Each structure stands twice: as structure tokens, then as C-alpha cells.
């Protein structure tokens, strides 16, 4: 993978297996809140949350052209706010481009690149 900083525009998806404590706490809090509100039992809420995350990952796969255009990996990333390290899905095209012939985007923000007119 690139050794360049990058940023997320949109949603940071984290894998459900091996999630950090914060992500588990958020899921548990959502389930607890729904249970208190009488909407769903905690297990049903957790299953619903997992179903939504599975669909979001499928949507991201389609947007990024996975597996035909990009590969997908789970890597540890550092959040800019708070510095917490969490696992995240990253789409990449390792080994497909001659990196020496292409300009590096040092800030990692693809949208900030210099575009040809």
C-alpha cells in the first residue's frame, strides 16, 4: 500500500470481526437504546446493525469496483481526532501502476491533485 497520508470522504467502514472497543461500545449502546425504547430486542438490533453494515460494504465494493478494479484490505488506521487506531477497509491497486512515472499526491487527498485542463 501507499506510504502516503489519506483521508476519508464519506463513511469509515470498520470490519465487525476484531473491531476496537469503541466500535463495540457504539454497537452495544445502539442495541441498548433500541431495547429501552421497546423497538427491538438487543440481539435483533445487533443483527439489524450487522445487516446494514454488510449492505454498506457491498455498496462500497460496487462503487470502488471491487474485486475487478481494486483490491480490498483491512488495515489499522489512525483517526485524526483522538488518535485512536482502528481497523478499516481500504481499497487499493497495488502493483498496477508504474509509481515512478506518476506524481505523488503528498497530502493523500485525491481531490486536491493538480488536474490537466
MARLOLUM-807053 format. One record per atom (N, C-alpha, C): residue number from 0; atom name; y, x, z. Coordinates in Angstrom, 2 decimals. Each point is the difference from the previous one (the first is absolute). Layout:
<rs>
+-----+------+---------+---------+---------+
: pos : site :      c2 :      c1 :      c3 :
+-----+------+---------+---------+---------+
: NUM :   CA :       Y :       X :       Z :
...
+-----+------+---------+---------+---------+
</rs>
This chain:
<rs>
+-----+------+---------+---------+---------+
: pos : site :      c2 :      c1 :      c3 :
+-----+------+---------+---------+---------+
:   0 :    N :   -1.19 :    0.83 :    0.00 :
:   0 :   CA :    1.19 :   -0.83 :    0.00 :
:   0 :    C :    1.25 :    0.87 :    0.00 :
:   1 :    N :    1.09 :   -0.59 :   -0.38 :
:   1 :   CA :    1.28 :    0.72 :   -0.02 :
:   1 :    C :    0.40 :    0.46 :    1.40 :
:   2 :    N :    0.73 :    1.06 :    0.05 :
:   2 :   CA :    0.54 :    0.51 :    1.27 :
:   2 :    C :    1.47 :   -0.38 :    0.10 :
:   3 :    N :    0.35 :   -1.16 :   -0.52 :
:   3 :   CA :    1.37 :   -0.46 :   -0.04 :
:   3 :    C :    0.15 :   -1.18 :    0.94 :
:   4 :    N :    1.16 :   -0.12 :    0.58 :
:   4 :   CA :    0.34 :   -1.15 :    0.82 :
:   4 :    C :   -0.08 :   -1.26 :   -0.86 :
:   5 :    N :   -0.33 :   -1.12 :    0.57 :
:   5 :   CA :    0.07 :   -1.24 :   -0.77 :
:   5 :    C :    0.41 :   -1.13 :    0.92 :
:   6 :    N :    0.40 :   -1.08 :   -0.61 :
:   6 :   CA :    0.40 :   -1.16 :    0.79 :
:   6 :    C :   -0.69 :   -1.23 :   -0.55 :
:   7 :    N :   -0.08 :   -1.03 :    0.81 :
:   7 :   CA :   -0.64 :   -1.24 :   -0.39 :
:   7 :    C :    1.07 :   -1.02 :   -0.32 :
:   8 :    N :   -0.13 :   -0.62 :   -1.15 :
:   8 :   CA :    0.87 :   -1.12 :   -0.36 :
:   8 :    C :   -0.90 :   -1.23 :    0.02 :
:   9 :    N :    0.13 :   -0.78 :    1.01 :
:   9 :   CA :   -0.85 :   -1.18 :    0.11 :
:   9 :    C :   -0.74 :    0.01 :    1.31 :
:  10 :    N :   -1.32 :   -0.04 :   -0.04 :
:  10 :   CA :   -0.81 :   -0.14 :    1.20 :
:  10 :    C :   -0.93 :    1.20 :    0.14 :
:  11 :    N :   -0.10 :    0.50 :    1.21 :
:  11 :   CA :   -0.95 :    1.07 :    0.31 :
:  11 :    C :   -1.30 :   -0.66 :    0.40 :
:  12 :    N :   -1.04 :    0.16 :   -0.81 :
:  12 :   CA :   -1.31 :   -0.55 :    0.32 :
:  12 :    C :   -0.82 :    1.06 :    0.70 :
:  13 :    N :   -0.57 :   -0.36 :    1.13 :
:  13 :   CA :   -0.86 :    0.92 :    0.73 :
:  13 :    C :   -1.42 :   -0.55 :    0.01 :
:  14 :    N :   -0.97 :    0.88 :   -0.07 :
:  14 :   CA :   -1.39 :   -0.47 :    0.01 :
:  14 :    C :   -0.37 :   -0.61 :    1.34 :
:  15 :    N :   -0.86 :   -1.02 :   -0.01 :
:  15 :   CA :   -0.38 :   -0.66 :    1.25 :
:  15 :    C :   -0.97 :    0.86 :    0.79 :
:  16 :    N :   -0.80 :    0.81 :   -0.67 :
:  16 :   CA :   -0.94 :    0.87 :    0.71 :
:  16 :    C :    0.74 :    1.25 :    0.43 :
:  17 :    N :   -0.01 :    0.31 :    1.28 :
:  17 :   CA :    0.65 :    1.19 :    0.50 :
:  17 :    C :    1.51 :   -0.15 :    0.13 :
:  18 :    N :    0.50 :   -1.22 :    0.08 :
:  18 :   CA :    1.44 :   -0.20 :    0.16 :
:  18 :    C :    0.46 :    0.58 :    1.32 :
:  19 :    N :    1.27 :    0.36 :    0.06 :
:  19 :   CA :    0.59 :    0.52 :    1.23 :
:  19 :    C :    0.14 :   -1.09 :    1.04 :
:  20 :    N :    0.28 :    0.40 :    1.22 :
:  20 :   CA :    0.13 :   -0.95 :    1.09 :
:  20 :    C :    1.11 :   -1.02 :   -0.24 :
:  21 :    N :    1.08 :    0.42 :   -0.61 :
:  21 :   CA :    1.13 :   -0.92 :   -0.23 :
:  21 :    C :   -0.41 :   -1.13 :   -0.94 :
:  22 :    N :   -0.71 :    0.34 :   -1.07 :
:  22 :   CA :   -0.43 :   -1.02 :   -0.96 :
:  22 :    C :   -0.98 :   -0.97 :    0.65 :
:  23 :    N :   -0.89 :    0.51 :    0.84 :
:  23 :   CA :   -0.94 :   -0.86 :    0.70 :
:  23 :    C :    0.75 :   -0.92 :    0.97 :
:  24 :    N :    0.99 :    0.54 :    0.66 :
:  24 :   CA :    0.79 :   -0.79 :    0.95 :
:  24 :    C :    0.74 :   -1.12 :   -0.72 :
:  25 :    N :    0.53 :    0.30 :   -1.17 :
:  25 :   CA :    0.70 :   -1.02 :   -0.79 :
:  25 :    C :   -0.97 :   -1.11 :   -0.38 :
:  26 :    N :   -1.18 :    0.36 :   -0.50 :
:  26 :   CA :   -0.99 :   -1.00 :   -0.37 :
:  26 :    C :   -0.44 :   -0.83 :    1.20 :
:  27 :    N :   -0.21 :    0.65 :    1.14 :
:  27 :   CA :   -0.40 :   -0.71 :    1.20 :
:  27 :    C :    1.11 :   -0.94 :    0.47 :
:  28 :    N :    1.24 :    0.47 :   -0.09 :
:  28 :   CA :    1.13 :   -0.83 :    0.42 :
:  28 :    C :    0.13 :   -1.23 :   -0.89 :
:  29 :    N :   -0.21 :    0.17 :   -1.30 :
:  29 :   CA :    0.07 :   -1.14 :   -0.92 :
:  29 :    C :   -1.09 :   -1.01 :    0.33 :
:  30 :    N :   -1.20 :    0.50 :    0.24 :
:  30 :   CA :   -1.11 :   -0.89 :    0.33 :
:  30 :    C :    0.26 :   -0.74 :    1.31 :
:  31 :    N :    0.53 :    0.72 :    0.98 :
:  31 :   CA :    0.28 :   -0.60 :    1.30 :
:  31 :    C :    1.08 :   -1.07 :   -0.12 :
:  32 :    N :    1.04 :    0.29 :   -0.78 :
:  32 :   CA :    1.09 :   -0.96 :   -0.19 :
:  32 :    C :   -0.50 :   -1.26 :   -0.68 :
:  33 :    N :   -0.85 :    0.16 :   -1.01 :
:  33 :   CA :   -0.54 :   -1.17 :   -0.68 :
:  33 :    C :   -0.89 :   -0.80 :    0.93 :
:  34 :    N :   -0.78 :    0.69 :    0.84 :
:  34 :   CA :   -0.89 :   -0.68 :    0.93 :
:  34 :    C :    0.82 :   -0.80 :    1.02 :
:  35 :    N :    1.08 :    0.59 :    0.50 :
:  35 :   CA :    0.85 :   -0.70 :    0.96 :
:  35 :    C :    0.65 :   -1.22 :   -0.63 :
:  36 :    N :    0.36 :    0.12 :   -1.27 :
:  36 :   CA :    0.65 :   -1.10 :   -0.69 :
:  36 :    C :   -1.01 :   -1.09 :   -0.38 :
:  37 :    N :   -1.28 :    0.27 :    0.22 :
:  37 :   CA :   -1.03 :   -0.97 :   -0.32 :
:  37 :    C :   -0.32 :   -0.08 :   -1.48 :
:  38 :    N :    0.46 :    0.99 :   -0.80 :
:  38 :   CA :   -0.22 :   -0.04 :   -1.44 :
:  38 :    C :   -1.43 :    0.38 :   -0.35 :
:  39 :    N :   -0.44 :    1.13 :    0.51 :
:  39 :   CA :   -1.34 :    0.48 :   -0.33 :
:  39 :    C :   -0.54 :    0.79 :    1.18 :
:  40 :    N :   -1.29 :    0.07 :    0.10 :
:  40 :   CA :   -0.63 :    0.85 :    1.01 :
:  40 :    C :    0.24 :    1.45 :   -0.39 :
:  41 :    N :    0.02 :    0.93 :    0.98 :
:  41 :   CA :    0.25 :    1.41 :   -0.32 :
:  41 :    C :   -0.90 :    0.59 :   -1.09 :
:  42 :    N :   -1.28 :   -0.33 :    0.01 :
:  42 :   CA :   -0.89 :    0.55 :   -1.02 :
:  42 :    C :    0.34 :   -0.55 :   -1.39 :
:  43 :    N :    0.36 :   -1.28 :   -0.06 :
:  43 :   CA :    0.40 :   -0.59 :   -1.28 :
:  43 :    C :    1.30 :    0.62 :   -0.50 :
:  44 :    N :    0.94 :    0.25 :    0.92 :
:  44 :   CA :    1.28 :    0.61 :   -0.38 :
:  44 :    C :   -0.23 :    1.42 :   -0.51 :
:  45 :    N :   -0.87 :    0.75 :    0.68 :
:  45 :   CA :   -0.30 :    1.36 :   -0.44 :
:  45 :    C :   -0.66 :   -0.01 :   -1.37 :
:  46 :    N :   -0.92 :   -0.94 :   -0.24 :
:  46 :   CA :   -0.66 :   -0.10 :   -1.30 :
:  46 :    C :    1.01 :   -0.37 :   -1.07 :
:  47 :    N :    0.94 :   -0.89 :    0.33 :
:  47 :   CA :    1.05 :   -0.40 :   -0.93 :
:  47 :    C :    0.89 :    1.18 :   -0.35 :
:  48 :    N :    0.37 :    0.78 :    1.02 :
:  48 :   CA :    0.83 :    1.19 :   -0.20 :
:  48 :    C :   -0.73 :    1.00 :   -0.90 :
:  49 :    N :   -1.29 :    0.20 :    0.24 :
:  49 :   CA :   -0.80 :    0.93 :   -0.80 :
:  49 :    C :   -0.09 :   -0.50 :   -1.45 :
:  50 :    N :   -0.12 :   -1.29 :   -0.19 :
:  50 :   CA :   -0.05 :   -0.58 :   -1.33 :
:  50 :    C :    1.30 :    0.23 :   -0.76 :
:  51 :    N :    1.12 :   -0.18 :    0.69 :
:  51 :   CA :    1.31 :    0.23 :   -0.62 :
:  51 :    C :    0.15 :    1.47 :   -0.39 :
:  52 :    N :   -0.40 :    0.91 :    0.89 :
:  52 :   CA :    0.11 :    1.43 :   -0.29 :
:  52 :    C :   -0.89 :    0.40 :   -1.17 :
:  53 :    N :   -1.19 :   -0.59 :   -0.09 :
:  53 :   CA :   -0.90 :    0.27 :   -1.11 :
:  53 :    C :    0.65 :   -0.44 :   -1.31 :
:  54 :    N :    0.64 :   -1.16 :   -0.01 :
:  54 :   CA :    0.67 :   -0.49 :   -1.20 :
:  54 :    C :    1.19 :    0.88 :   -0.35 :
:  55 :    N :    0.76 :    0.45 :    1.01 :
:  55 :   CA :    1.15 :    0.87 :   -0.26 :
:  55 :    C :   -0.44 :    1.32 :   -0.61 :
:  56 :    N :   -1.13 :    0.54 :    0.46 :
:  56 :   CA :   -0.51 :    1.25 :   -0.57 :
:  56 :    C :   -0.44 :   -0.23 :   -1.45 :
:  57 :    N :   -0.63 :   -1.14 :   -0.28 :
:  57 :   CA :   -0.39 :   -0.32 :   -1.37 :
:  57 :    C :    1.23 :   -0.13 :   -0.90 :
:  58 :    N :    1.06 :   -0.62 :    0.54 :
:  58 :   CA :    1.26 :   -0.12 :   -0.76 :
:  58 :    C :    0.58 :    1.38 :   -0.29 :
:  59 :    N :    0.02 :    0.87 :    1.01 :
:  59 :   CA :    0.53 :    1.35 :   -0.18 :
:  59 :    C :   -0.84 :    0.78 :   -1.03 :
:  60 :    N :   -1.32 :   -0.16 :    0.06 :
:  60 :   CA :   -0.89 :    0.65 :   -0.98 :
:  60 :    C :    0.38 :   -0.42 :   -1.42 :
:  61 :    N :    0.25 :   -1.29 :   -0.19 :
:  61 :   CA :    0.35 :   -0.49 :   -1.33 :
:  61 :    C :    1.35 :    0.56 :   -0.45 :
:  62 :    N :    0.98 :    0.01 :    0.88 :
:  62 :   CA :    1.33 :    0.53 :   -0.33 :
:  62 :    C :   -0.08 :    1.47 :   -0.39 :
:  63 :    N :   -0.77 :    0.77 :    0.75 :
:  63 :   CA :   -0.09 :    1.45 :   -0.21 :
:  63 :    C :   -1.02 :    0.40 :   -1.06 :
:  64 :    N :   -0.75 :   -0.94 :   -0.53 :
:  64 :   CA :   -0.97 :    0.33 :   -1.03 :
:  64 :    C :   -1.22 :    0.72 :    0.54 :
:  65 :    N :   -0.39 :   -0.31 :    1.23 :
:  65 :   CA :   -1.18 :    0.61 :    0.61 :
:  65 :    C :   -1.22 :   -0.79 :   -0.44 :
:  66 :    N :   -1.06 :    0.62 :   -0.42 :
:  66 :   CA :   -0.30 :    1.43 :   -0.02 :
:  66 :    C :    0.22 :    0.67 :   -1.35 :
:  67 :    N :    0.48 :   -0.73 :   -0.99 :
:  67 :   CA :    0.12 :    0.55 :   -1.35 :
:  67 :    C :    1.13 :    1.01 :   -0.16 :
:  68 :    N :    1.16 :   -0.28 :    0.58 :
:  68 :   CA :    1.16 :    0.87 :   -0.18 :
:  68 :    C :    0.20 :    0.95 :    1.17 :
:  69 :    N :   -0.13 :   -0.51 :    1.20 :
:  69 :   CA :    0.22 :    0.80 :    1.21 :
:  69 :    C :   -1.24 :    0.00 :    0.87 :
:  70 :    N :   -0.12 :    1.05 :    0.83 :
:  70 :   CA :   -1.02 :    0.05 :    1.04 :
:  70 :    C :    0.65 :   -0.53 :    1.28 :
:  71 :    N :   -0.82 :   -0.39 :    0.94 :
:  71 :   CA :    0.51 :   -0.47 :    1.29 :
:  71 :    C :   -0.67 :    0.82 :    1.09 :
:  72 :    N :    0.79 :    0.42 :    0.99 :
:  72 :   CA :   -0.54 :    0.76 :    1.12 :
:  72 :    C :    0.65 :   -0.49 :    1.29 :
:  73 :    N :   -0.67 :    0.24 :    1.10 :
:  73 :   CA :    0.59 :   -0.27 :    1.31 :
:  73 :    C :    0.42 :    1.35 :    0.57 :
:  74 :    N :    1.28 :    0.13 :    0.31 :
:  74 :   CA :    0.53 :    1.23 :    0.58 :
:  74 :    C :    0.83 :   -0.33 :    1.22 :
:  75 :    N :    0.15 :    0.96 :    0.88 :
:  75 :   CA :    0.88 :   -0.18 :    1.15 :
:  75 :    C :    1.44 :    0.24 :   -0.45 :
:  76 :    N :    0.88 :   -0.94 :    0.35 :
:  76 :   CA :    1.41 :    0.12 :   -0.33 :
:  76 :    C :    0.81 :   -0.07 :    1.28 :
:  77 :    N :    1.19 :    0.60 :   -0.02 :
:  77 :   CA :    0.90 :   -0.03 :    1.14 :
:  77 :    C :    1.11 :   -0.99 :   -0.29 :
:  78 :    N :    0.15 :   -0.98 :    0.87 :
:  78 :   CA :    1.05 :   -1.00 :   -0.17 :
:  78 :    C :    1.35 :    0.62 :    0.28 :
:  79 :    N :    1.00 :   -0.36 :   -0.81 :
:  79 :   CA :    1.33 :    0.58 :    0.18 :
:  79 :    C :    0.65 :   -0.47 :    1.29 :
:  80 :    N :   -0.30 :   -1.20 :    0.42 :
:  80 :   CA :    0.54 :   -0.49 :    1.27 :
:  80 :    C :   -1.05 :    0.16 :    1.08 :
:  81 :    N :    0.28 :    0.84 :    0.96 :
:  81 :   CA :   -0.92 :    0.21 :    1.12 :
:  81 :    C :   -0.97 :    1.15 :   -0.18 :
:  82 :    N :   -0.23 :    0.43 :   -1.23 :
:  82 :   CA :   -0.87 :    1.14 :   -0.25 :
:  82 :    C :   -1.47 :   -0.24 :    0.24 :
:  83 :    N :   -0.41 :   -1.26 :    0.13 :
:  83 :   CA :   -1.41 :   -0.32 :    0.22 :
:  83 :    C :   -0.81 :    0.35 :   -1.24 :
:  84 :    N :   -1.20 :    0.54 :    0.20 :
:  84 :   CA :   -0.90 :    0.33 :   -1.11 :
:  84 :    C :   -1.02 :   -1.13 :   -0.11 :
:  85 :    N :   -0.09 :   -0.59 :   -1.21 :
:  85 :   CA :   -0.93 :   -1.11 :   -0.23 :
:  85 :    C :   -0.73 :    0.22 :   -1.32 :
:  86 :    N :   -1.21 :   -0.56 :   -0.14 :
:  86 :   CA :   -0.68 :    0.08 :   -1.29 :
:  86 :    C :    0.64 :   -0.98 :   -0.97 :
:  87 :    N :    0.06 :    0.38 :   -1.27 :
:  87 :   CA :    0.59 :   -0.88 :   -1.01 :
:  87 :    C :   -0.69 :    0.20 :   -1.34 :
:  88 :    N :   -0.01 :   -1.05 :   -0.80 :
:  88 :   CA :   -0.50 :    0.12 :   -1.36 :
:  88 :    C :    1.06 :    0.67 :   -0.85 :
:  89 :    N :   -0.42 :    0.98 :   -0.81 :
:  89 :   CA :    0.90 :    0.70 :   -0.91 :
:  89 :    C :   -0.66 :    0.01 :   -1.38 :
:  90 :    N :    0.77 :   -0.36 :   -1.01 :
:  90 :   CA :   -0.48 :    0.05 :   -1.39 :
:  90 :    C :    0.52 :    1.29 :   -0.62 :
:  91 :    N :   -0.88 :    0.71 :   -0.71 :
:  91 :   CA :    0.38 :    1.30 :   -0.56 :
:  91 :    C :   -0.76 :    0.27 :   -1.29 :
:  92 :    N :    0.55 :    0.93 :   -0.77 :
:  92 :   CA :   -0.64 :    0.44 :   -1.25 :
:  92 :    C :   -0.18 :    1.51 :    0.06 :
:  93 :    N :   -0.86 :    0.46 :    0.84 :
:  93 :   CA :   -0.23 :    1.42 :    0.17 :
:  93 :    C :   -0.74 :    0.58 :   -1.20 :
:  94 :    N :    0.52 :    1.12 :   -0.51 :
:  94 :   CA :   -0.67 :    0.71 :   -1.08 :
:  94 :    C :    0.18 :   -0.60 :   -1.39 :
:  95 :    N :    0.86 :   -0.99 :   -0.15 :
:  95 :   CA :    0.19 :   -0.66 :   -1.30 :
:  95 :    C :    1.20 :    0.54 :   -0.76 :
:  96 :    N :    0.87 :    0.74 :    0.67 :
:  96 :   CA :    1.26 :    0.43 :   -0.61 :
:  96 :    C :    0.17 :    1.50 :    0.22 :
:  97 :    N :    0.52 :    0.69 :   -0.99 :
:  97 :   CA :    0.34 :    1.41 :    0.15 :
:  97 :    C :    1.26 :    0.08 :    0.87 :
:  98 :    N :   -0.17 :    0.21 :    1.28 :
:  98 :   CA :    1.11 :   -0.03 :    0.97 :
:  98 :    C :    1.06 :    1.07 :   -0.29 :
:  99 :    N :   -0.41 :    1.11 :   -0.56 :
:  99 :   CA :    0.95 :    1.09 :   -0.27 :
:  99 :    C :    1.02 :   -0.39 :   -1.07 :
: 100 :    N :   -0.37 :   -0.91 :   -0.90 :
: 100 :   CA :    0.90 :   -0.37 :   -1.09 :
: 100 :    C :    0.90 :   -1.19 :    0.34 :
: 101 :    N :   -0.17 :   -0.58 :    1.16 :
: 101 :   CA :    0.76 :   -1.18 :    0.40 :
: 101 :    C :    0.96 :    0.32 :    1.13 :
: 102 :    N :    1.17 :   -0.64 :    0.01 :
: 102 :   CA :    0.93 :    0.24 :    1.10 :
: 102 :    C :   -0.50 :   -0.65 :    1.28 :
: 103 :    N :    0.18 :    0.68 :    1.11 :
: 103 :   CA :   -0.40 :   -0.54 :    1.30 :
: 103 :    C :    1.11 :   -0.91 :    0.52 :
: 104 :    N :   -0.39 :   -1.09 :    0.58 :
: 104 :   CA :    0.95 :   -0.91 :    0.64 :
: 104 :    C :   -0.02 :    0.35 :    1.48 :
: 105 :    N :    0.93 :    0.86 :    0.40 :
: 105 :   CA :   -0.05 :    0.59 :    1.33 :
: 105 :    C :    0.11 :   -0.99 :    1.13 :
: 106 :    N :    0.80 :   -1.06 :   -0.18 :
: 106 :   CA :    0.13 :   -0.96 :    1.10 :
: 106 :    C :   -1.16 :   -1.00 :    0.02 :
: 107 :    N :   -0.87 :    0.06 :   -1.01 :
: 107 :   CA :   -1.17 :   -0.87 :   -0.04 :
: 107 :    C :    0.30 :   -1.44 :   -0.40 :
: 108 :    N :    1.24 :   -0.31 :   -0.30 :
: 108 :   CA :    0.38 :   -1.36 :   -0.36 :
: 108 :    C :    0.04 :   -0.11 :   -1.52 :
: 109 :    N :   -1.04 :   -0.59 :   -0.57 :
: 109 :   CA :   -0.13 :   -0.10 :   -1.45 :
: 109 :    C :    1.22 :   -0.67 :   -0.63 :
: 110 :    N :    0.60 :   -0.94 :    0.72 :
: 110 :   CA :    1.14 :   -0.73 :   -0.54 :
: 110 :    C :    1.26 :    0.87 :   -0.08 :
: 111 :    N :    0.04 :    1.13 :    0.70 :
: 111 :   CA :    1.17 :    0.87 :   -0.03 :
: 111 :    C :   -0.06 :    1.05 :   -1.11 :
: 112 :    N :   -1.10 :    0.03 :   -0.75 :
: 112 :   CA :   -0.16 :    1.04 :   -1.03 :
: 112 :    C :    1.08 :   -0.12 :   -1.07 :
: 113 :    N :    0.26 :    1.11 :   -0.66 :
: 113 :   CA :    0.95 :    0.02 :   -1.11 :
: 113 :    C :   -0.73 :   -0.59 :   -1.21 :
: 114 :    N :    0.57 :   -1.03 :   -0.56 :
: 114 :   CA :   -0.63 :   -0.67 :   -1.13 :
: 114 :    C :    0.66 :    0.40 :   -1.31 :
: 115 :    N :   -0.82 :    0.14 :   -1.01 :
: 115 :   CA :    0.53 :    0.29 :   -1.34 :
: 115 :    C :    0.57 :   -1.27 :   -0.60 :
: 116 :    N :    1.13 :    0.12 :   -0.67 :
: 116 :   CA :    0.63 :   -1.19 :   -0.61 :
: 116 :    C :   -0.69 :   -0.42 :   -1.26 :
+-----+------+---------+---------+---------+
</rs>
